[in-house]
Amino acid sequence: MGSEENKDEKKDFGGFDVEGAYGGRKTLAEKTAENPLVPIGIGGGALAVLLALGGYRKKDPNMKPSVYVIHTRLMAQGLVIGAMFATMAMQLFKNIRKEIQSRKND
């Protein structure tokens, strides 16, 4: 009896949903349907990591590794800010377009 009742309940360990942790593909598909910039962001992050690794070999031999890491971090932060700005602009455009259509229908 007790185990049947626990099957229906979600297991929550400190705010971490254990069952949801294994549904990554479904979550990514839902996020992609809600916001098409999600896969672009994932691909951009992977590309930034690959460029950072490839660029490390081609860097100036006199440059300290810590300076290269700082430059790489700044590049990554710039990409994040750019992605946030693009998402904000896209949402703003959607909201304005939705408001204009609702005014036309009234």
FENGIFEN-V23122 format. One record per residue. N is the residue number from 1. RES is the residue in one letter. SS is DSSP state (hx for helix, st for strand, lp for the rest). OMEGA is omega in whole degrees, -180 to 180 (* if undefined). Layout:
N&RES&SS&OMEGA / N&RES&SS&OMEGA
//
This chain:
1&M&lp&-177 / 2&G&hx&-179 / 3&S&hx&178 / 4&E&hx&180 / 5&E&hx&-178 / 6&N&hx&179 / 7&K&hx&-177 / 8&D&hx&-179 / 9&E&lp&175 / 10&K&lp&177 / 11&K&lp&-178 / 12&D&st&179 / 13&F&st&177 / 14&G&lp&179 / 15&G&lp&-179 / 16&F&st&-180 / 17&D&st&-175 / 18&V&hx&-179 / 19&E&hx&-180 / 20&G&hx&-177 / 21&A&hx&-177 / 22&Y&lp&-180 / 23&G&lp&-175 / 24&G&hx&-178 / 25&R&hx&179 / 26&K&hx&180 / 27&T&hx&179 / 28&L&hx&179 / 29&A&hx&178 / 30&E&hx&180 / 31&K&hx&179 / 32&T&hx&178 / 33&A&hx&180 / 34&E&hx&-175 / 35&N&lp&-176 / 36&P&lp&179 / 37&L&hx&-179 / 38&V&hx&179 / 39&P&hx&177 / 40&I&hx&178 / 41&G&hx&178 / 42&I&hx&179 / 43&G&hx&178 / 44&G&hx&177 / 45&G&hx&178 / 46&A&hx&178 / 47&L&hx&179 / 48&A&hx&179 / 49&V&hx&179 / 50&L&hx&178 / 51&L&hx&179 / 52&A&hx&179 / 53&L&hx&180 / 54&G&hx&-180 / 55&G&hx&-179 / 56&Y&hx&180 / 57&R&hx&-176 / 58&K&hx&-177 / 59&K&lp&178 / 60&D&lp&-178 / 61&P&lp&180 / 62&N&lp&-179 / 63&M&lp&178 / 64&K&lp&178 / 65&P&hx&-180 / 66&S&hx&178 / 67&V&hx&178 / 68&Y&hx&180 / 69&V&hx&179 / 70&I&hx&178 / 71&H&hx&179 / 72&T&hx&178 / 73&R&hx&179 / 74&L&hx&177 / 75&M&hx&-180 / 76&A&hx&179 / 77&Q&hx&177 / 78&G&hx&177 / 79&L&hx&179 / 80&V&hx&179 / 81&I&hx&178 / 82&G&hx&179 / 83&A&hx&178 / 84&M&hx&179 / 85&F&hx&180 / 86&A&hx&179 / 87&T&hx&179 / 88&M&hx&-180 / 89&A&hx&179 / 90&M&hx&179 / 91&Q&hx&178 / 92&L&hx&179 / 93&F&hx&179 / 94&K&hx&-179 / 95&N&hx&179 / 96&I&hx&179 / 97&R&hx&179 / 98&K&hx&179 / 99&E&hx&178 / 100&I&hx&179 / 101&Q&hx&179 / 102&S&hx&177 / 103&R&hx&178 / 104&K&hx&-178 / 105&N&hx&-180 / 106&D&lp&*
//
